[in-house]
Amino acid sequence: MTNLLAAALAHAARGWHVFPLRPDDKRPAFPDHAADRCAGLDPRCHAAGRHLGWEDRATTDPNRIRRAWTARPYGIGIACGPSALVVVDLDVPKPGQNPPAGRDRSVSGVDAFAALCHRLGHPIEPTYTVTTGRGGTHLYYRHPATGPTLRNTAGALGWLIDTRAHGGYIVAAGSTAHGRPYSVALDVDPTPLPDWLGRLIAPAPPPTRQAVTVALDVDRRGRYVAAAIHRQVAHLTAAPEGRRNHALFASAVALGQLAAGGALTDADVTAVLEPAALSIGLRPGEIARTIASGLRVGARQPRVVAA
C-alpha cells in the first residue's frame, strides 16, 4: 500500500489527475453505478447535485490521495483529459486473437506503430513510456494546446493500436492488474503529441447545421416562445434528484436553440433557468457552468421563430 501511495503522489506531482482503481484490477473503484442509474445516494454525487464519474473524481490533491490510498491498496488510474495527456496504447494479441481481414498481421502494437511511422516517414521520438501488465506499451504525449479536443480511438491507427485522451484513462505505473505489474520503461517528461499523429486521430468536424424556421404571426410568436420557456422550466423543476443537472443542461440546450435563432438572448435563458435551478437545490457555480455548456450546444442548431 505504501508503494501505491508513493506512486499515486508521484503521478499527481507531474500534474496527472489520479483516481482509485479496484485493487489489482483495471476497473474504477468509484463510483459503483453508471450515470443513468445515479440516484444521488453516493456522497459525492449527492454533494455535487449530479452524477460524478471517475473522471470528475480524478485529482492531484495530495490530501485526498493520501486518504484514499491509506484506506485500501487501490490501483492507480490516470484520467487523460484532465491531465492533458494523449496515450498511445500498443497492445499485444491475446491467445487466439487474429487481425481483422485486410489488416497488417503485426506481431504486436509496437511493431504496427513502428511500421506506421516508417511508412509515413516520421521517427518515434522518446517520451514517457510504461510497460503494461501483458507486455504492451503506453506512450504518453502532451495533448495539443490548440486544435480539436482529442478523444479515445480504437484501431484507428492500426491493429493493436488504441489511443486514450478525453473521456479515457490508463492504468498507471506502480499498479498491478491480475497480478501483473505496470512499470516505467522510460522516465522522461511526455513530449508534445506529434502534429501528424494528432491529425490522424482528430475527430471528424461536425456537420454544418441549418437553422430551423417556424413561421408565426407576431402574437403567436410571443406565445410560442413563452410556451417553450414554460415547458422547459416545468421540465427542470420536476426533475428527480440525481437528474437535475442533466435536466438543466437539456433545458439550456432547448432554449439555447431559440437564443441562437434570435428569439431570446443568452441572458434571457440564464434569467429564466437560474432561479428554477436554485429552487431545486443546484449550486450557483454548477448552474452557471451547465447553462453555459447548454447554450454552446444549442447554438449549433439555431431555431428561428419568424413572424
C-alpha positions as CSV (number, residue, x, y, z in Angstrom):
1,M,0.0,0.0,0.0
2,T,2.9,2.4,0.8
3,N,4.4,1.8,-2.7
4,L,1.0,2.5,-4.4
5,L,0.5,5.7,-2.3
6,A,4.0,6.9,-3.3
7,A,3.4,6.2,-7.0
8,A,0.0,8.0,-6.9
9,L,1.6,11.0,-5.3
10,A,4.4,11.0,-7.8
11,H,2.0,10.9,-10.7
12,A,0.0,13.7,-9.2
13,A,3.2,15.8,-8.7
14,R,3.6,15.7,-12.5
15,G,0.1,17.3,-12.8
16,W,-1.6,14.0,-13.7
17,H,-5.1,13.5,-12.2
18,V,-5.3,10.1,-10.5
19,F,-8.2,8.1,-9.1
20,P,-8.6,4.7,-7.4
21,L,-8.9,1.5,-9.4
22,R,-10.2,-1.7,-7.8
23,P,-7.2,-3.4,-6.1
24,D,-5.2,-5.5,-8.7
25,D,-7.8,-4.6,-11.4
26,K,-8.3,-2.2,-14.2
27,R,-11.8,-1.1,-13.3
28,P,-12.5,2.2,-11.4
29,A,-13.2,1.7,-7.7
30,F,-15.7,4.6,-7.6
31,P,-18.5,5.3,-8.3
32,D,-20.3,1.9,-8.1
33,H,-23.0,2.9,-10.6
34,A,-23.4,4.3,-14.1
35,A,-24.7,7.8,-14.8
36,D,-28.1,6.5,-15.9
37,R,-28.5,4.7,-12.6
38,C,-27.5,7.6,-10.4
39,A,-30.0,8.2,-7.6
40,G,-27.9,10.8,-5.8
41,L,-27.1,8.5,-2.9
42,D,-23.4,8.3,-3.4
43,P,-22.0,11.1,-1.0
44,R,-20.0,12.8,-3.7
45,C,-22.9,12.7,-6.3
46,H,-25.2,14.0,-3.6
47,A,-22.9,16.9,-2.7
48,A,-22.5,17.9,-6.3
49,G,-26.2,17.5,-7.2
50,R,-25.3,15.4,-10.2
51,H,-23.5,12.2,-11.2
52,L,-19.8,12.2,-10.6
53,G,-17.9,9.6,-12.6
54,W,-14.3,8.6,-12.3
55,E,-13.1,11.5,-14.5
56,D,-14.8,14.1,-12.2
57,R,-13.2,12.4,-9.2
58,A,-9.7,12.3,-10.5
59,T,-7.4,14.7,-8.5
60,T,-3.9,16.0,-7.9
61,D,-4.7,16.9,-4.3
62,P,-2.2,15.1,-2.0
63,N,-4.5,15.1,0.9
64,R,-7.3,13.3,-1.0
65,I,-4.8,10.9,-2.5
66,R,-3.4,10.0,1.0
67,R,-6.9,9.4,2.4
68,A,-7.7,7.0,-0.5
69,W,-4.5,5.0,-0.7
70,T,-4.1,4.6,3.0
71,A,-7.6,3.1,3.2
72,R,-7.0,0.3,0.7
73,P,-4.4,-0.9,-1.8
74,Y,-6.1,0.7,-4.8
75,G,-4.7,0.6,-8.2
76,I,-3.9,3.9,-9.9
77,G,-5.8,5.3,-12.8
78,I,-4.8,8.4,-14.7
79,A,-7.6,10.4,-16.3
80,C,-6.1,11.5,-19.6
81,G,-8.4,14.5,-20.3
82,P,-7.9,16.5,-17.0
83,S,-4.2,15.5,-17.2
84,A,-3.8,16.9,-20.7
85,L,-2.4,13.6,-22.0
86,V,-2.8,11.5,-25.1
87,V,-1.6,8.0,-24.5
88,V,-0.9,5.6,-27.4
89,D,-1.8,2.1,-26.2
90,L,0.2,-0.5,-28.1
91,D,-1.2,-3.9,-27.2
92,V,-0.1,-7.5,-27.7
93,P,-2.5,-10.0,-29.2
94,K,-4.4,-12.2,-26.8
95,P,-4.2,-16.0,-27.3
96,G,-6.2,-16.9,-30.5
97,Q,-6.7,-13.2,-31.4
98,N,-6.2,-12.6,-35.2
99,P,-6.2,-9.3,-37.1
100,P,-9.3,-8.2,-39.0
101,A,-9.4,-9.1,-42.7
102,G,-7.1,-6.8,-44.6
103,R,-5.1,-5.6,-41.6
104,D,-1.4,-5.9,-41.2
105,R,-0.5,-9.1,-39.3
106,S,1.9,-7.4,-37.0
107,V,3.2,-9.4,-34.1
108,S,2.5,-6.5,-31.6
109,G,1.2,-3.0,-31.4
110,V,4.8,-1.8,-31.1
111,D,5.6,-3.4,-34.5
112,A,2.4,-2.0,-36.0
113,F,3.2,1.5,-34.8
114,A,6.8,1.4,-35.9
115,A,5.6,0.3,-39.4
116,L,3.1,3.2,-39.5
117,C,5.8,5.7,-38.5
118,H,8.2,4.3,-41.1
119,R,5.5,4.3,-43.8
120,L,4.7,7.9,-43.2
121,G,8.3,9.0,-42.7
122,H,8.2,10.0,-39.1
123,P,10.6,8.9,-36.3
124,I,9.3,7.7,-32.9
125,E,10.6,10.4,-30.5
126,P,11.4,9.3,-27.0
127,T,8.6,10.1,-24.5
128,Y,7.4,8.8,-21.1
129,T,6.8,5.1,-21.6
130,V,5.1,2.4,-19.5
131,T,5.2,-1.4,-20.0
132,T,1.8,-2.8,-19.3
133,G,0.9,-5.9,-17.4
134,R,0.5,-8.0,-20.5
135,G,3.7,-6.8,-22.1
136,G,2.2,-3.9,-24.1
137,T,3.4,-0.3,-24.2
138,H,1.9,3.0,-23.3
139,L,3.4,6.1,-24.9
140,Y,2.5,9.3,-23.1
141,Y,2.2,12.5,-25.1
142,R,1.0,16.0,-24.1
143,H,-2.4,17.0,-25.6
144,P,-2.0,19.9,-28.1
145,A,-2.8,23.2,-26.6
146,T,-4.8,24.3,-29.6
147,G,-7.0,22.5,-32.1
148,P,-9.8,20.0,-31.6
149,T,-10.3,18.1,-28.3
150,L,-8.9,14.6,-28.9
151,R,-10.9,11.6,-27.6
152,N,-10.3,7.8,-27.4
153,T,-9.8,5.8,-30.6
154,A,-9.8,2.1,-31.1
155,G,-7.9,0.7,-34.1
156,A,-7.9,4.0,-36.0
157,L,-4.1,3.8,-36.4
158,G,-3.9,0.1,-37.0
159,W,-4.4,-3.3,-35.4
160,L,-3.4,-3.4,-31.7
161,I,-3.2,0.4,-31.5
162,D,-5.6,2.4,-29.5
163,T,-5.4,5.9,-28.1
164,R,-6.7,7.4,-24.8
165,A,-7.4,11.0,-24.4
166,H,-10.5,13.0,-23.1
167,G,-13.0,10.5,-21.7
168,G,-10.4,7.8,-21.3
169,Y,-8.0,6.6,-18.7
170,I,-5.0,4.3,-18.4
171,V,-3.6,2.1,-15.6
172,A,-0.6,3.9,-14.2
173,A,2.9,2.6,-13.5
174,G,3.1,1.2,-9.9
175,S,-0.2,-0.6,-10.3
176,T,-0.9,-4.3,-10.9
177,A,-3.8,-5.9,-12.8
178,H,-4.4,-9.6,-12.2
179,G,-1.0,-9.9,-10.5
180,R,0.9,-8.3,-13.5
181,P,2.7,-5.1,-12.8
182,Y,2.7,-1.8,-14.8
183,S,6.2,-0.4,-14.8
184,V,8.1,2.7,-16.1
185,A,10.2,1.8,-19.2
186,L,11.4,5.4,-19.9
187,D,11.1,8.0,-17.2
188,V,11.2,11.3,-19.1
189,D,8.6,14.1,-19.5
190,P,6.0,13.4,-22.1
191,T,6.7,15.1,-25.4
192,P,4.1,17.1,-27.3
193,L,1.9,14.9,-29.5
194,P,3.3,15.0,-33.0
195,D,1.2,17.0,-35.4
196,W,0.9,14.2,-37.9
197,L,-0.4,11.8,-35.2
198,G,-2.9,14.4,-33.9
199,R,-4.3,14.8,-37.4
200,L,-4.8,11.0,-37.8
201,I,-6.8,10.7,-34.6
202,A,-8.7,14.1,-34.7
203,P,-12.5,13.7,-34.6
204,A,-14.3,14.5,-37.8
205,P,-15.8,18.0,-37.9
206,P,-19.5,18.2,-37.0
207,P,-21.8,18.6,-40.0
208,T,-23.0,22.1,-40.7
209,R,-26.5,22.5,-39.4
210,Q,-29.0,24.9,-40.9
211,A,-31.4,26.9,-38.8
212,V,-35.0,25.5,-38.4
213,T,-37.5,28.3,-39.1
214,V,-41.0,28.3,-37.6
215,A,-43.3,30.9,-39.2
216,L,-45.9,32.5,-36.9
217,D,-47.7,35.8,-36.7
218,V,-46.4,38.3,-34.1
219,D,-48.8,37.3,-31.3
220,R,-48.4,33.7,-31.9
221,R,-44.6,34.1,-32.0
222,G,-44.7,35.5,-28.5
223,R,-47.0,32.7,-27.3
224,Y,-44.7,30.1,-28.9
225,V,-41.6,31.4,-27.1
226,A,-43.5,31.8,-23.8
227,A,-44.8,28.2,-24.1
228,A,-41.3,27.0,-24.8
229,I,-40.0,28.7,-21.7
230,H,-42.8,27.4,-19.5
231,R,-42.2,23.9,-20.8
232,Q,-38.5,23.9,-20.0
233,V,-39.0,25.4,-16.6
234,A,-41.6,22.8,-15.8
235,H,-39.3,20.1,-17.1
236,L,-36.4,21.4,-14.9
237,T,-38.4,21.8,-11.6
238,A,-40.0,18.3,-12.0
239,A,-36.6,16.6,-12.4
240,P,-35.9,13.9,-9.7
241,E,-32.8,14.1,-7.5
242,G,-29.8,12.8,-9.4
243,R,-31.1,14.0,-12.7
244,R,-31.4,17.7,-12.0
245,N,-28.2,18.9,-13.5
246,H,-28.9,16.8,-16.6
247,A,-32.4,18.4,-16.8
248,L,-30.8,21.9,-16.5
249,F,-28.5,21.1,-19.4
250,A,-31.3,19.8,-21.6
251,S,-33.4,22.9,-20.9
252,A,-30.4,25.2,-21.7
253,V,-29.9,23.4,-25.0
254,A,-33.5,23.7,-26.0
255,L,-33.7,27.4,-25.1
256,G,-30.2,28.0,-26.4
257,Q,-31.5,26.9,-29.9
258,L,-34.1,29.7,-29.6
259,A,-31.5,32.2,-28.5
260,A,-29.2,31.3,-31.4
261,G,-32.2,31.9,-33.7
262,G,-32.8,35.4,-32.2
263,A,-36.0,34.7,-30.3
264,L,-34.2,35.1,-26.9
265,T,-30.8,36.2,-25.7
266,D,-28.4,34.1,-23.7
267,A,-29.1,36.5,-20.8
268,D,-32.8,35.7,-21.1
269,V,-32.1,32.0,-20.9
270,T,-30.0,32.4,-17.8
271,A,-32.6,34.7,-16.2
272,V,-35.3,32.1,-16.7
273,L,-33.4,28.9,-15.8
274,E,-31.2,30.1,-12.9
275,P,-34.0,30.8,-10.4
276,A,-35.6,27.5,-11.2
277,A,-32.3,25.6,-10.8
278,L,-31.6,27.3,-7.5
279,S,-35.1,26.3,-6.3
280,I,-34.4,22.6,-6.7
281,G,-31.1,22.8,-4.9
282,L,-28.4,23.1,-7.6
283,R,-25.4,25.3,-6.7
284,P,-24.7,28.7,-8.3
285,G,-21.3,27.7,-9.8
286,E,-22.6,24.5,-11.2
287,I,-25.7,26.2,-12.6
288,A,-23.6,28.8,-14.4
289,R,-21.3,26.2,-15.9
290,T,-24.2,23.9,-17.0
291,I,-26.2,26.7,-18.6
292,A,-23.2,28.0,-20.5
293,S,-22.5,24.5,-21.7
294,G,-26.1,24.0,-22.8
295,L,-26.1,27.4,-24.7
296,R,-23.0,26.4,-26.6
297,V,-24.6,23.1,-27.7
298,G,-27.9,24.8,-28.5
299,A,-26.1,27.3,-30.7
300,R,-25.0,24.6,-33.0
301,Q,-28.6,24.1,-34.2
302,P,-30.4,27.5,-34.2
303,R,-34.2,27.5,-34.1
304,V,-35.7,30.7,-35.8
305,V,-39.2,31.8,-34.9
306,A,-40.2,34.1,-37.7
307,A,-43.2,36.5,-37.5
